[in-house]
Amino acid sequence: MTPRLAIVIVSFNARADLERCLDSLRTAPPSTPHEIVVVDNASTDASADVARGRPGIRVIEMGRNAGFAAANNAGIRTSSGELVLLLNSDTIVPAGAIDRLVDRLLADPAVGVAGPRIVDGDGRVERSFGPMISPLNEARQKAIGRLYDAGVGAVVRHVEATTRREQFVDWVSGACLLVRRAVAQDVGLLDERFFLYTEDVDFCHAVRARGYRVLFTPAAEIVHLRGKSRASAPKAANAAYRRSQLAFYEKHHPRWAPLLRWYLRVRGEAAAREEGG
């Protein structure tokens, strides 16, 4: 049967996470005809071998750590089907979640991208959508996150309520992002200047600029074991975030970029941009 959906999973030294993710897809596979493509960014932990040893999974080896956006683009280009699901290797997909996400996207021809409700391993909700990145919105998003993590009652209730309501948003998380292939091709896929982080916000911005809508729906829910890879190499992860943040501001808010560079220099983080490559 010709796949209708391509599930693209990028992996980089995340063997245990990848195994859990693939196990969840094998245990309760989507009823939507699909293919699974694992794109390996030159892992050194035999992640590619683990994926290759499973039936029905195609593995693409990048030969280098090309970054999240470039690896996803390779998976999109080499797959087929009218829909593409970008899925993090550190996710666990419950039964029926992908089918419900597909149903919600296909229910409205104006929707180009859809994202599910995302929770962590303890069931705590992740702020997996939001307004377009800007200095004010970033500060607000981070403040809400800190207060939510601290268990401030009013903020917890606000976050829980907003993540239980289906809504059109500026962006949804690339940890689990469903897009129509024609829409992805129309916007030129993901911008590869973003090695890691903010590529999902930029991609959704491009989709909205073409007149399509971005949908957040709690009809589907997945588990994201967030923080695993960042915790293993926090300095490298922070450097990657700062490089992508700078690239994002240079592209979307060029007047703010010099101030951001000054801020990072004051904090002693400016060198991270040059060293990360």
Backbone torsions as a table, in degrees:
resi	resn	phi	psi	omega
1	MET	NA	132.3	179.5
2	THR	-67.2	127.6	-178.8
3	PRO	-66.3	139.3	174.3
4	ARG	-92.1	-23.3	-173.7
5	LEU	-129.6	133.3	171.6
6	ALA	-106.0	123.8	175.7
7	ILE	-100.6	113.6	-175.9
8	VAL	-106.9	120.8	-178.0
9	ILE	-120.6	118.9	177.2
10	VAL	-93.2	133.9	-178.5
11	SER	-129.1	138.1	173.6
12	PHE	-144.0	104.4	178.8
13	ASN	49.7	46.8	-178.5
14	ALA	-131.9	47.4	-172.7
15	ARG	-55.2	-49.5	-177.5
16	ALA	-63.4	-43.1	178.0
17	ASP	-62.3	-45.3	-178.9
18	LEU	-60.9	-42.5	178.6
19	GLU	-60.4	-44.2	178.8
20	ARG	-62.6	-42.9	-179.7
21	CYS	-62.4	-48.5	-179.5
22	LEU	-65.7	-34.8	176.5
23	ASP	-61.8	-41.6	-179.3
24	SER	-65.6	-36.6	178.6
25	LEU	-72.6	-30.2	178.5
26	ARG	-76.9	-39.7	-177.5
27	THR	-66.0	-41.4	-179.1
28	ALA	-136.6	74.6	-176.0
29	PRO	-68.2	149.9	175.9
30	PRO	-61.1	145.0	175.6
31	SER	-75.8	-21.0	174.8
32	THR	-62.5	125.6	177.9
33	PRO	-53.9	128.3	-170.8
34	HIS	-148.4	164.0	169.0
35	GLU	-127.8	154.1	178.7
36	ILE	-117.8	125.1	179.2
37	VAL	-119.6	119.8	176.0
38	VAL	-101.5	124.0	179.1
39	VAL	-107.5	116.9	-175.6
40	ASP	-101.9	126.4	-178.1
41	ASN	-91.9	56.9	177.0
42	ALA	58.6	48.0	176.6
43	SER	-65.1	152.6	178.2
44	THR	-112.6	11.8	-177.0
45	ASP	-112.4	20.1	178.6
46	ALA	67.3	23.4	177.4
47	SER	-57.7	-43.7	-178.4
48	ALA	-62.5	-38.6	179.4
49	ASP	-65.6	-39.3	178.4
50	VAL	-60.9	-46.5	-179.9
51	ALA	-66.7	-41.7	-177.8
52	ARG	-64.0	-27.9	-178.6
53	GLY	-78.3	-2.0	-179.8
54	ARG	-101.5	137.9	-178.0
55	PRO	-66.7	141.7	173.2
56	GLY	79.7	6.6	-179.1
57	ILE	-111.3	128.6	178.8
58	ARG	-98.1	135.9	-178.0
59	VAL	-115.0	131.2	173.4
60	ILE	-113.8	123.9	178.5
61	GLU	-102.7	119.5	-176.7
62	MET	-73.8	-24.9	-179.6
63	GLY	82.6	-6.8	177.4
64	ARG	-161.1	165.4	175.2
65	ASN	-81.0	91.1	-173.7
66	ALA	-83.3	-7.2	-178.2
67	GLY	96.9	165.1	-174.2
68	PHE	-68.5	-46.1	-177.4
69	ALA	-64.9	-47.9	-178.1
70	ALA	-63.2	-40.0	180.0
71	ALA	-67.5	-41.5	176.3
72	ASN	-61.7	-41.4	179.0
73	ASN	-61.3	-39.3	177.5
74	ALA	-62.3	-40.3	178.5
75	GLY	-66.9	-39.3	178.8
76	ILE	-64.6	-45.3	-175.6
77	ARG	-65.6	-31.5	-175.0
78	THR	-98.3	5.1	179.5
79	SER	-108.2	177.4	179.2
80	SER	-133.8	179.2	-178.7
81	GLY	103.2	151.9	-176.0
82	GLU	-77.5	-14.6	-178.9
83	LEU	-124.1	148.2	177.3
84	VAL	-130.0	130.1	174.6
85	LEU	-111.0	115.7	172.4
86	LEU	-86.3	121.8	-172.8
87	LEU	-132.7	125.8	177.9
88	ASN	-66.4	148.7	178.3
89	SER	-69.4	-20.5	-179.5
90	ASP	-97.0	35.6	175.5
91	THR	-113.3	157.3	171.4
92	ILE	-124.4	126.6	-173.3
93	VAL	-105.1	111.9	177.8
94	PRO	-68.4	160.5	179.8
95	ALA	-56.7	131.8	174.2
96	GLY	84.7	-10.2	-173.9
97	ALA	-64.3	-46.0	-177.8
98	ILE	-67.0	-40.6	178.8
99	ASP	-62.0	-39.9	178.5
100	ARG	-67.2	-37.3	177.7
101	LEU	-65.7	-42.9	176.9
102	VAL	-60.0	-44.9	-179.2
103	ASP	-60.1	-41.9	-177.6
104	ARG	-68.8	-38.2	177.9
105	LEU	-66.4	-45.5	-175.7
106	LEU	-72.7	-15.2	-179.4
107	ALA	-69.8	-19.4	-176.8
108	ASP	-134.0	110.2	-179.1
109	PRO	-60.1	-20.0	-179.6
110	ALA	-79.0	-13.0	-178.8
111	VAL	-86.0	121.6	178.5
112	GLY	-96.8	-29.7	-177.2
113	VAL	-136.2	142.3	174.9
114	ALA	-137.2	144.2	177.3
115	GLY	-133.1	148.3	-177.3
116	PRO	-90.6	174.6	167.5
117	ARG	-72.1	135.1	-177.2
118	ILE	-121.3	132.4	177.3
119	VAL	-125.1	158.7	177.6
120	ASP	-88.4	-174.1	-176.0
121	GLY	-63.9	-19.3	178.2
122	ASP	-97.4	3.6	179.4
123	GLY	86.9	4.9	178.4
124	ARG	-79.9	134.9	-173.4
125	VAL	-73.4	146.6	177.5
126	GLU	-103.2	139.5	175.3
127	ARG	-76.9	84.8	-170.7
128	SER	-99.1	19.8	175.9
129	PHE	-156.4	168.7	178.9
130	GLY	171.9	-173.3	177.4
131	PRO	-80.1	162.7	178.5
132	MET	-52.2	138.9	-179.9
133	ILE	-62.4	130.3	173.0
134	SER	-154.9	167.2	179.9
135	PRO	-55.0	-45.8	-178.5
136	LEU	-67.2	-45.4	-178.6
137	ASN	-66.7	-35.9	176.7
138	GLU	-63.7	-45.0	-179.2
139	ALA	-62.8	-41.5	-179.8
140	ARG	-65.9	-44.6	-178.9
141	GLN	-62.0	-42.4	-179.4
142	LYS	-68.6	-38.0	179.3
143	ALA	-64.7	-43.5	178.2
144	ILE	-61.7	-41.9	179.3
145	GLY	-61.1	-43.7	-179.8
146	ARG	-64.8	-43.8	-178.8
147	LEU	-68.1	-36.0	177.0
148	TYR	-65.0	-45.5	179.2
149	ASP	-63.4	-30.4	179.1
150	ALA	-79.4	-7.6	177.0
151	GLY	80.0	23.3	177.8
152	VAL	-65.5	119.9	-169.4
153	GLY	-53.2	-49.7	-176.8
154	ALA	-63.3	-38.7	-179.4
155	VAL	-71.4	-41.5	177.7
156	VAL	-58.8	-45.1	179.9
157	ARG	-64.5	-39.2	178.5
158	HIS	-63.1	-47.9	-178.7
159	VAL	-64.3	-44.3	179.6
160	GLU	-61.4	-41.4	-178.8
161	ALA	-67.4	-44.3	-176.9
162	THR	-69.1	-30.2	-179.8
163	THR	-86.2	1.2	173.6
164	ARG	-101.9	0.8	-175.1
165	ARG	-114.2	125.4	176.0
166	GLU	-69.0	137.5	-175.7
167	GLN	-161.4	157.0	172.2
168	PHE	-86.6	135.0	-172.6
169	VAL	-133.7	174.3	177.9
170	ASP	-78.6	-35.5	-179.3
171	TRP	-154.2	155.9	170.4
172	VAL	-125.9	158.3	-173.6
173	SER	-68.1	139.4	175.0
174	GLY	-71.7	-3.1	175.7
175	ALA	-63.6	-30.1	175.2
176	CYS	-156.0	97.8	-173.2
177	LEU	-131.6	119.8	179.1
178	LEU	-101.9	130.9	-177.6
179	VAL	-138.6	146.6	171.5
180	ARG	-70.3	132.9	-177.7
181	ARG	-57.9	-41.5	-178.8
182	ALA	-61.1	-35.9	178.9
183	VAL	-69.9	-45.1	178.8
184	ALA	-58.9	-41.9	179.6
185	GLN	-69.7	-34.4	180.0
186	ASP	-61.9	-36.1	-178.1
187	VAL	-92.7	1.4	177.9
188	GLY	83.0	24.3	-179.2
189	LEU	63.5	-161.1	-177.5
190	LEU	-80.7	145.8	179.4
191	ASP	-76.4	115.5	-172.9
192	GLU	-78.0	-0.4	173.0
193	ARG	-69.9	-18.3	177.8
194	PHE	-93.2	100.9	-176.5
195	PHE	-66.2	-43.6	-179.0
196	LEU	-161.2	130.9	-178.8
197	TYR	84.3	144.8	177.7
198	THR	67.9	-6.0	179.0
199	GLU	-65.6	-30.1	179.5
200	ASP	-70.3	-40.3	178.4
201	VAL	-64.5	-44.6	178.7
202	ASP	-62.5	-43.0	-179.7
203	PHE	-62.7	-46.2	179.9
204	CYS	-65.1	-34.3	176.0
205	HIS	-62.0	-43.1	179.1
206	ALA	-64.4	-38.6	178.5
207	VAL	-63.6	-45.3	179.6
208	ARG	-66.2	-33.1	178.9
209	ALA	-65.4	-21.8	177.0
210	ARG	-88.5	2.8	176.4
211	GLY	95.2	3.3	177.5
212	TYR	-90.3	162.0	-179.8
213	ARG	-106.4	153.6	177.8
214	VAL	-111.5	123.9	-173.8
215	LEU	-111.2	129.6	166.6
216	PHE	-101.6	127.8	-179.4
217	THR	-134.1	126.9	174.6
218	PRO	-81.9	2.8	175.9
219	ALA	-61.9	-25.6	176.6
220	ALA	-119.3	142.9	179.5
221	GLU	-139.1	134.2	175.1
222	ILE	-126.8	162.9	178.6
223	VAL	-101.3	129.6	179.2
224	HIS	-119.9	112.9	179.5
225	LEU	-81.8	62.4	-171.4
226	ARG	-62.8	150.4	175.2
227	GLY	91.4	-8.9	-177.5
228	LYS	-63.1	-54.5	-177.1
229	SER	-70.6	-37.8	179.3
230	ARG	-64.3	-37.9	-178.9
231	ALA	-67.3	-29.3	-178.3
232	SER	-75.3	-24.8	179.3
233	ALA	-147.1	69.3	-173.0
234	PRO	-61.6	-36.7	-178.8
235	LYS	-67.1	-44.0	179.5
236	ALA	-65.6	-39.9	-180.0
237	ALA	-65.5	-41.2	179.2
238	ASN	-66.6	-38.4	177.8
239	ALA	-63.3	-41.9	178.4
240	ALA	-63.7	-40.5	178.5
241	TYR	-62.5	-44.7	-177.6
242	ARG	-66.6	-37.0	177.6
243	ARG	-64.0	-43.3	179.7
244	SER	-68.3	-37.9	178.3
245	GLN	-61.6	-45.0	177.5
246	LEU	-62.2	-44.8	179.2
247	ALA	-61.8	-38.0	179.9
248	PHE	-64.9	-46.0	-179.4
249	TYR	-68.0	-35.9	177.6
250	GLU	-64.4	-32.8	-179.5
251	LYS	-82.1	-44.7	-170.9
252	HIS	-104.8	-27.7	-178.7
253	HIS	-135.0	63.4	-173.1
254	PRO	-59.9	-27.1	179.2
255	ARG	-71.5	-22.9	179.2
256	TRP	-89.4	-17.0	-174.0
257	ALA	-59.0	-44.3	178.9
258	PRO	-59.8	-38.1	178.9
259	LEU	-66.4	-39.7	177.5
260	LEU	-64.1	-41.9	177.7
261	ARG	-61.2	-41.0	178.2
262	TRP	-63.5	-43.7	179.9
263	TYR	-59.5	-44.6	-179.9
264	LEU	-67.6	-35.9	178.1
265	ARG	-64.0	-43.0	179.1
266	VAL	-62.3	-38.0	179.8
267	ARG	-81.0	-1.4	-179.3
268	GLY	75.6	21.0	-178.6
269	GLU	-105.8	-0.1	-174.5
270	ALA	-62.5	-37.6	-176.4
271	ALA	-64.6	-23.7	-177.3
272	ALA	-60.0	-31.1	-178.0
273	ARG	-67.2	-42.7	-177.3
274	GLU	-74.7	-32.7	-174.1
275	GLU	-78.2	-25.1	-170.9
276	GLY	-76.5	-24.8	177.2
277	GLY	70.1	NA	NA
